[in-house]
Amino acid sequence: MTAFLAHGRIRLALHCLRPALQPDSHPLLLLHGLGESQAAHLPATYDGWPGPVHALDFTGHGQSSIPAGGGYSCEVLMGDVDIALAHIGPATVCGRGLGAYIALLIAGARPERVLGAILLDGPGMAGTCSASTPYIPLVDTTQPAPPDPFAIAELATDARPPAYAAHFAALATQRSPLPHPIAVCTRERPPWLRAVMDQLDCQPIAPADARQAFAAASLHTAHT
């Protein structure tokens, strides 16, 4: 089932991949990588999650609409997630590549709505400066809803320094009700993610362990 939400003039597609397995369990919100859509999330991504599972198509991707003239930024996509969270309520957020970067930003910006952020490998945000050599996926025009080429061009890298991501990690740890609100579950370590790991003084963990920890979380969890 797909709900369409308004973000300014953009129509966002929010897909419900699976209903809750256990009552009163909070949702999991999946965020795809650059050039992908909700179809990129395999069932293993949310295996064992007790609550409902949703997947958002970012602006310019999947079934979400394409803005006239481009104009993409990570803050625009963070706004997409904010709209989705307002619709489904507090949730754990799990992102791939570009989606991992956005998951980190929203965890710092909306700690009252984010019950943990799980960061996974995926396309997009492999580097944070013009000298980086990120993986930029080709646009598959045979897809039923191919991504906007402007999104691919504008979101592959970010001009902001790694300290920008580290700042949002600090905000998340300071303001979240969870003791450890960011889970790094990646093999790749672009500069922004290395800065986040240094800020948090953390090591990567398995995605299944992160899901298990955040599935038991609540907004009333004591910050220790």
C-alpha positions as CSV (number, residue, x, y, z in Angstrom):
1,M,0.0,0.0,0.0
2,T,1.3,3.4,-0.9
3,A,0.4,6.8,0.6
4,F,1.2,10.0,-1.2
5,L,2.2,12.9,1.0
6,A,2.7,16.6,0.1
7,H,6.1,18.3,0.6
8,G,5.5,21.7,-0.9
9,R,4.8,21.0,-4.6
10,I,6.3,17.5,-4.4
11,R,4.2,14.4,-4.0
12,L,6.1,11.9,-1.9
13,A,5.5,8.1,-2.2
14,L,5.5,6.4,1.2
15,H,5.1,2.6,0.8
16,C,4.0,0.2,3.6
17,L,6.0,-2.9,2.9
18,R,4.6,-4.9,5.8
19,P,2.2,-4.4,8.7
20,A,3.2,-4.8,12.3
21,L,3.9,-8.3,13.5
22,Q,3.5,-7.3,17.1
23,P,1.0,-4.7,18.4
24,D,2.3,-1.5,19.9
25,S,5.6,-1.8,18.1
26,H,7.0,1.3,16.5
27,P,7.7,1.6,12.7
28,L,10.9,1.1,10.7
29,L,11.4,3.6,8.0
30,L,13.7,2.6,5.1
31,L,15.6,5.2,3.1
32,H,17.1,4.1,-0.3
33,G,20.4,5.0,-1.9
34,L,21.1,7.4,-4.7
35,G,19.3,6.5,-7.9
36,E,17.2,3.8,-6.2
37,S,13.7,3.5,-4.9
38,Q,11.8,1.5,-2.3
39,A,12.4,-1.6,-4.5
40,A,16.0,-1.6,-3.4
41,H,15.1,-2.8,0.1
42,L,15.3,-6.6,0.4
43,P,13.3,-8.4,3.0
44,A,16.6,-9.1,4.9
45,T,16.8,-5.4,5.5
46,Y,13.9,-5.6,7.9
47,D,14.0,-9.3,9.0
48,G,12.6,-9.7,12.5
49,W,11.4,-6.1,12.9
50,P,8.2,-6.3,15.1
51,G,6.5,-3.1,14.0
52,P,5.3,-2.0,10.6
53,V,7.8,-1.4,7.9
54,H,7.7,1.6,5.6
55,A,9.9,2.8,2.7
56,L,10.1,6.3,1.3
57,D,10.9,7.3,-2.2
58,F,13.0,10.5,-2.0
59,T,12.1,13.5,-4.2
60,G,13.0,12.7,-7.8
61,H,13.1,9.0,-7.2
62,G,10.7,6.1,-7.6
63,Q,7.1,7.2,-7.5
64,S,7.8,10.5,-5.9
65,S,7.5,13.5,-8.2
66,I,10.4,15.4,-9.9
67,P,10.8,19.1,-9.2
68,A,11.1,21.4,-12.2
69,G,14.7,22.4,-12.7
70,G,16.2,20.1,-10.1
71,G,17.5,21.9,-7.0
72,Y,18.3,18.9,-4.9
73,S,20.1,19.0,-1.5
74,C,20.4,16.7,1.5
75,E,18.3,19.2,3.4
76,V,15.5,18.8,0.9
77,L,15.6,15.0,1.4
78,M,15.7,15.4,5.2
79,G,12.5,17.4,4.8
80,D,11.0,14.4,2.9
81,V,11.8,12.2,5.9
82,D,10.4,14.7,8.3
83,I,7.1,14.6,6.4
84,A,7.1,10.8,6.4
85,L,7.8,10.7,10.2
86,A,5.0,13.2,10.8
87,H,2.7,10.7,9.0
88,I,3.8,7.4,10.6
89,G,4.9,8.7,14.0
90,P,8.2,8.1,15.9
91,A,10.2,5.4,14.1
92,T,13.6,3.9,13.7
93,V,15.2,5.0,10.4
94,C,17.5,2.8,8.3
95,G,19.3,4.2,5.3
96,R,21.6,3.0,2.5
97,G,24.3,5.2,1.2
98,L,22.7,8.6,0.5
99,G,19.8,7.4,2.7
100,A,22.3,6.7,5.5
101,Y,23.5,10.3,5.4
102,I,19.9,11.5,5.5
103,A,19.1,9.1,8.4
104,L,22.0,10.7,10.3
105,L,20.8,14.2,9.6
106,I,17.2,13.5,10.7
107,A,18.4,11.8,13.9
108,G,20.1,15.0,14.9
109,A,17.4,17.3,13.7
110,R,14.4,15.4,15.0
111,P,15.5,13.3,18.0
112,E,12.0,13.3,19.4
113,R,10.8,11.4,16.3
114,V,13.8,9.1,15.6
115,L,14.2,6.0,17.7
116,G,17.6,5.2,16.4
117,A,19.3,5.5,13.0
118,I,20.9,2.5,11.2
119,L,23.5,3.4,8.6
120,L,24.1,0.9,5.8
121,D,26.3,0.8,2.7
122,G,24.8,1.9,-0.6
123,P,25.2,4.3,-3.5
124,G,25.6,8.0,-2.9
125,M,27.6,10.2,-0.5
126,A,30.8,8.2,-1.0
127,G,32.7,11.4,-0.7
128,T,32.2,15.0,0.7
129,C,34.3,17.2,-1.6
130,S,35.0,17.9,-5.2
131,A,38.2,15.9,-5.1
132,S,36.4,12.7,-4.0
133,T,35.7,9.9,-6.5
134,P,32.2,8.6,-5.5
135,Y,30.2,5.9,-7.2
136,I,27.7,7.6,-9.4
137,P,25.1,5.2,-10.6
138,L,23.9,5.3,-14.2
139,V,20.3,6.3,-14.8
140,D,18.4,3.2,-15.8
141,T,15.8,4.7,-18.1
142,T,14.1,1.3,-18.5
143,Q,12.8,1.5,-15.0
144,P,9.0,2.2,-14.7
145,A,10.0,5.4,-12.8
146,P,13.7,6.2,-13.5
147,P,15.4,8.7,-11.1
148,D,15.9,12.3,-12.2
149,P,19.4,12.7,-13.7
150,F,19.7,16.0,-11.9
151,A,19.3,14.1,-8.6
152,I,22.1,11.8,-9.6
153,A,24.4,14.7,-10.5
154,E,23.6,16.9,-7.4
155,L,23.4,14.3,-4.7
156,A,26.5,12.1,-5.5
157,T,28.7,14.3,-3.4
158,D,28.3,17.1,-0.8
159,A,30.3,20.3,-0.6
160,R,29.9,20.3,3.2
161,P,32.9,19.2,5.3
162,P,32.8,16.0,7.3
163,A,32.4,18.1,10.5
164,Y,28.9,18.9,9.3
165,A,27.9,15.3,9.6
166,A,29.7,15.0,12.9
167,H,27.7,17.9,14.2
168,F,24.4,16.1,13.5
169,A,25.8,13.0,15.2
170,A,26.6,15.1,18.3
171,L,23.1,16.6,18.3
172,A,21.6,13.1,18.1
173,T,23.6,11.9,21.1
174,Q,22.9,15.0,23.1
175,R,19.2,15.2,22.5
176,S,18.0,11.6,21.9
177,P,16.2,9.6,24.6
178,L,18.4,6.7,23.5
179,P,21.9,6.1,25.0
180,H,23.3,5.2,21.6
181,P,21.0,6.6,18.8
182,I,23.4,6.0,15.8
183,A,24.3,2.5,14.6
184,V,27.1,2.2,12.0
185,C,26.7,-1.0,10.0
186,T,28.9,-0.3,7.0
187,R,32.1,-1.6,5.4
188,E,32.7,1.6,3.4
189,R,34.0,4.6,5.4
190,P,33.7,7.8,3.4
191,P,35.1,10.9,5.2
192,W,31.8,12.0,6.6
193,L,31.2,8.6,8.2
194,R,34.8,8.5,9.6
195,A,34.1,11.9,11.2
196,V,30.8,10.5,12.7
197,M,32.6,7.4,14.1
198,D,35.3,9.6,15.6
199,Q,32.6,11.9,17.2
200,L,30.7,8.9,18.6
201,D,33.8,6.9,19.4
202,C,32.0,3.8,18.1
203,Q,32.7,0.7,16.1
204,P,30.5,-0.9,13.4
205,I,28.0,-3.5,14.4
206,A,25.9,-6.0,12.5
207,P,22.6,-4.7,11.0
208,A,20.6,-7.5,12.8
209,D,22.1,-6.4,16.2
210,A,21.2,-2.8,15.5
211,R,17.6,-3.7,14.5
212,Q,17.2,-5.8,17.7
213,A,18.5,-3.0,19.9
214,F,16.3,-0.3,18.3
215,A,13.2,-2.5,18.2
216,A,13.2,-2.5,22.0
217,A,13.6,1.3,22.2
218,S,11.0,3.8,23.1
219,L,10.8,7.6,23.6
220,H,10.8,7.0,27.3
221,T,14.2,5.1,27.3
222,A,16.5,6.6,29.9
223,H,19.5,8.4,28.6
224,T,22.5,7.0,30.4
